[in-house]
Amino acid sequence: MRAVVIHAPKDLRIDDIAEVEPGPNEVRIRIGCGGICGSDLHYYHHGGFGTVRIQQPMALGHEISGVIDRIDPGVTHLKPGMRVAVNPSRPCNACRYCHRGQRNHCLNMRFLGSAMRFPHVQGGFRENVVVDGSQVIPIADSLSLGEAAMAEPLAVCLHAAHQAGSLLGKRVLVTGCGPIGALALLVARAAGAIEIVVTDVASQPLDMARKLGADRAIDMACEPDGLMPYGKDKGWFDVLFEASGNQAALRGAFDVMRPGGIVVQIGIGGEMTLPINMAVAKELQLRGTFRFDHEFELALEMMEKRLIDVKPLITATLPFADAVAAFELATDRSRAMKVQLAF
């Protein structure tokens, strides 16, 4: 079969690789759609992120959906022909974090398309993928495969919302309005936020945010003081979803958070210097958020019930044989929000 494989920075190839048969309790999926994530772009442009680097050729992709092809007899809740979303997380269910209900922190996690382990865990941008039956979630007939492939990034934002606590009646700031920031906006609105302001340094993502229902979208490149009015009387916002990974965005948001406000850091960048004195004086709560767990199934259910509509975020779907063009398009924030590959 064919796969979209990264060999080195800017060296993305369509390779022929061996097909795999399902083992005990496993399912083989014919991939229909796969979304290009920010981490895929990091592998494409830089060969990794942080301390994680490609050490061997690796199929990319973890936002995937498709149709069940073959099933091990031990899997009884699924059948060939089912349209499904694939959860890219495979926790061990045996380590101390799995036992504590923190499966996203599993010590032996196998996450599709990740170079954190060696040998690397091959990703989902392949014509066929074999996964454990527990990772396969049937989808409703009303949901397209493109929408189903959005379950993973939506689950990331649902987990971030869980980290923030109740958003009912809260005033929310979202910094960075790429796919994750846009989904955080949709989640906050669905969770009952009374006001949502978003910031970015590019006009196109902000235009999308307005269409998605942001109360205000501020272009910080054109209005560097755009948040200043919200700093009056010690701050305005109850919750921040920082989705850019940029120190300047996080630092500027501290000025407009009210005392006791909650800062949820979603975006991953380099090391940051924070105004700790301000965090102390305002009693701000800084919370991290990492991947997701049960939120994957919740993401699918919310899309199926049309509580969240992700279709406006899908900019383009290209044949996987044109992966390089698709990755270049996904890199261009002036032209694309979410780019998907069709298999």
Secondary structure, DSSP 4 states (H G I P E B T S, - for coil): -EEEEEEETTEEEEEE-------TTEEEEEEEEEEPPHHHHHHHHHSEETTEE--S-EE---EEEEEEEEE-TT--S--TT-EEEE--EE--S-SHHHHTT-GGG-TT-EETTB-SSSS-B--S-BSEEEEEGGGEEE--TTS-HHHHTTHHHHHHHHHHHHHH---TT-EEEEE--SHHHHHHHHHHHHTT-SEEEEEESSHHHHHHHHHHT-SEEEETTT-TTTTGGGGGGG--EEEEEE-S--HHHHHHHHTTEEEEEEEEE----S-----HHHHHHHT-EEEE--S-STHHHHHHHHHHTTSS--GGGEEEEEEGGGHHHHHHHHH-TTT-SEEEEE-
